[in-house]
Amino acid sequence: MKKDIKFSTRMASKDREDIKELAKRSGMSMSDYVTACCLGKQVVVVDGLKEVLKELKSIGRNLNQLVTLAHMGRVTVVNLDSVRQAFSELCATVRLILERKRW
């Protein structure tokens, strides 16, 4: 949605810093964070998700490289044991995050 209105408010500098930190933790801009909170929308922060996503992207890149090599005929047999192991560890990490219910 286009932001076409400027809205200002007064608050204590400590409150502003707290809001800034909460917005940062949620991966949102201060404007988006404050708007979501004021409109009663739920802001979800999943602890540990950033690291999981980084690992998942890495696995995806590795798989894409292998697929590209296979299509080029440069690879015919691939041992995916390490990829399978990394993916299993990621799944276990996601399960732990969900069990903590810190989101």
KEKE-3310 file (N, C-alpha, C; in steps of 0.2 Angstrom, whole numbers, plus 5000, padded with zeros to 4 digits):
npx = (5004:5003:5011:5005:5003:5010:5013:5015:5021:5023:5035:5044:5061:5067:5056:5055:5067:5065:5054:5060:5070:5062:5055:5066:5070:5059:5060:5055:5051:5051:5040:5031:5030:5025:5012:5007:5005:4997:4985:4981:4986:4994:5011:5024:5038:5050:5062:5078:5075:5081:5094:5090:5084:5095:5103:5095:5094:5107:5108:5098:5105:5116:5110:5104:5115:5120:5110:5111:5124:5121:5112:5120:5127:5139:5139:5134:5131:5127:5131:5120:5121:5126:5119:5106:5108:5111:5099:5090:5095:5091:5077:5075:5079:5070:5058:5062:5061:5048:5042:5046:5038:5040:5035)
npy = (4994:5011:5024:5038:5048:5058:5055:5061:5060:5062:5056:5048:5047:5035:5026:5027:5021:5008:5004:5005:4995:4984:4984:4982:4969:4962:4963:4973:4990:5005:5012:5003:4994:5001:5005:4992:4988:4998:4995:4984:4972:4956:4955:4944:4937:4926:4917:4913:4910:4917:4911:4898:4901:4906:4894:4886:4892:4891:4877:4876:4883:4875:4863:4868:4871:4858:4853:4861:4857:4843:4844:4850:4839:4836:4830:4815:4806:4809:4811:4814:4813:4822:4833:4829:4826:4839:4845:4837:4841:4854:4853:4848:4858:4868:4861:4862:4876:4878:4871:4878:4889:4903:4913)
npz = (5000:4996:5004:5009:5018:5031:5047:5063:5080:5098:5110:5123:5122:5126:5124:5110:5106:5111:5103:5090:5091:5093:5080:5072:5076:5072:5058:5051:5045:5055:5053:5047:5057:5068:5062:5060:5073:5079:5071:5077:5072:5072:5076:5072:5078:5075:5084:5079:5066:5056:5054:5051:5038:5031:5030:5023:5011:5007:5005:4995:4985:4982:4978:4966:4959:4957:4949:4938:4933:4930:4920:4910:4908:4914:4926:4932:4942:4958:4975:4988:5001:5011:5009:5012:5025:5030:5028:5036:5048:5048:5048:5060:5068:5065:5070:5084:5086:5083:5094:5105:5104:5103:5096)
capx = (5000:5006:5011:5004:5002:5015:5010:5020:5019:5028:5036:5050:5067:5067:5051:5057:5073:5062:5050:5065:5073:5056:5054:5072:5069:5053:5062:5050:5053:5048:5033:5027:5029:5020:5006:5004:5003:4991:4979:4980:4989:4999:5018:5027:5045:5052:5069:5082:5072:5085:5099:5088:5083:5102:5106:5090:5096:5113:5106:5095:5110:5120:5106:5103:5122:5121:5105:5114:5129:5118:5109:5126:5131:5145:5138:5129:5129:5128:5130:5117:5120:5128:5113:5101:5110:5110:5092:5087:5097:5087:5071:5075:5080:5063:5054:5063:5059:5040:5041:5047:5032:5042:5033)
capy = (5000:5017:5028:5045:5053:5058:5056:5062:5059:5064:5051:5048:5044:5028:5022:5027:5016:5002:5003:5004:4989:4979:4984:4979:4962:4959:4964:4978:4997:5008:5014:4997:4991:5005:5004:4986:4988:5002:4993:4978:4966:4952:4955:4938:4936:4919:4917:4908:4909:4920:4907:4893:4903:4906:4888:4883:4896:4888:4871:4877:4885:4869:4859:4871:4870:4851:4852:4864:4853:4837:4846:4851:4832:4836:4826:4809:4803:4814:4809:4819:4812:4828:4838:4826:4827:4846:4846:4834:4845:4860:4851:4847:4865:4871:4858:4865:4883:4878:4868:4883:4893:4909:4917)
capz = (5000:4996:5010:5006:5023:5036:5054:5069:5087:5103:5114:5126:5118:5128:5120:5103:5105:5112:5096:5085:5092:5091:5073:5069:5078:5068:5051:5048:5046:5061:5051:5046:5064:5072:5059:5062:5080:5080:5068:5080:5068:5076:5074:5074:5078:5076:5086:5076:5059:5051:5053:5047:5031:5028:5029:5018:5005:5005:5002:4988:4980:4981:4973:4959:4955:4955:4944:4932:4930:4928:4913:4906:4906:4918:4932:4931:4949:4964:4982:4991:5008:5015:5008:5016:5032:5032:5027:5042:5054:5048:5050:5067:5071:5064:5075:5090:5086:5084:5100:5110:5104:5105:5090)
cpx = (5004:5006:5011:5003:5007:5011:5016:5017:5025:5029:5042:5055:5068:5062:5052:5062:5070:5058:5055:5068:5068:5055:5060:5072:5064:5055:5058:5053:5049:5041:5029:5025:5024:5013:5003:5001:4997:4985:4978:4982:4994:5006:5022:5034:5047:5060:5072:5080:5077:5091:5097:5087:5090:5104:5101:5092:5102:5112:5103:5100:5114:5116:5105:5110:5122:5116:5108:5119:5126:5115:5114:5129:5137:5145:5133:5127:5131:5126:5127:5116:5122:5122:5107:5102:5109:5103:5088:5089:5092:5080:5070:5076:5073:5058:5055:5061:5051:5038:5042:5042:5034:5041:5026)
cpy = (5006:5021:5035:5050:5052:5059:5056:5062:5061:5058:5051:5045:5037:5024:5022:5022:5009:5000:5002:4997:4983:4979:4981:4971:4958:4960:4969:4985:4999:5009:5008:4994:4995:5005:4998:4985:4992:4999:4986:4971:4963:4953:4949:4938:4929:4919:4911:4906:4911:4915:4901:4895:4903:4899:4885:4886:4892:4881:4871:4879:4879:4864:4862:4871:4863:4850:4855:4860:4846:4839:4847:4844:4832:4832:4821:4806:4808:4810:4814:4818:4818:4833:4835:4827:4834:4848:4843:4838:4852:4859:4851:4854:4869:4868:4861:4872:4883:4875:4874:4888:4900:4914:4919)
cpz = (5000:5002:5008:5011:5028:5042:5059:5075:5092:5108:5118:5122:5119:5124:5113:5102:5106:5105:5091:5085:5091:5084:5070:5070:5073:5060:5048:5049:5052:5059:5050:5053:5068:5069:5060:5069:5082:5077:5071:5076:5072:5072:5076:5073:5080:5078:5082:5069:5054:5049:5049:5040:5028:5026:5023:5011:5002:5002:4995:4983:4977:4976:4966:4955:4953:4949:4937:4929:4927:4921:4908:4904:4910:4924:4931:4937:4954:4970:4986:4999:5013:5015:5012:5023:5034:5032:5034:5048:5054:5050:5057:5071:5070:5069:5082:5091:5087:5091:5106:5110:5106:5099:5091)
residu = (MET:LYS:LYS:ASP:ILE:LYS:PHE:SER:THR:ARG:MET:ALA:SER:LYS:ASP:ARG:GLU:ASP:ILE:LYS:GLU:LEU:ALA:LYS:ARG:SER:GLY:MET:SER:MET:SER:ASP:TYR:VAL:THR:ALA:CYS:CYS:LEU:GLY:LYS:GLN:VAL:VAL:VAL:VAL:ASP:GLY:LEU:LYS:GLU:VAL:LEU:LYS:GLU:LEU:LYS:SER:ILE:GLY:ARG:ASN:LEU:ASN:GLN:LEU:VAL:THR:LEU:ALA:HIS:MET:GLY:ARG:VAL:THR:VAL:VAL:ASN:LEU:ASP:SER:VAL:ARG:GLN:ALA:PHE:SER:GLU:LEU:CYS:ALA:THR:VAL:ARG:LEU:ILE:LEU:GLU:ARG:LYS:ARG:TRP)
# end
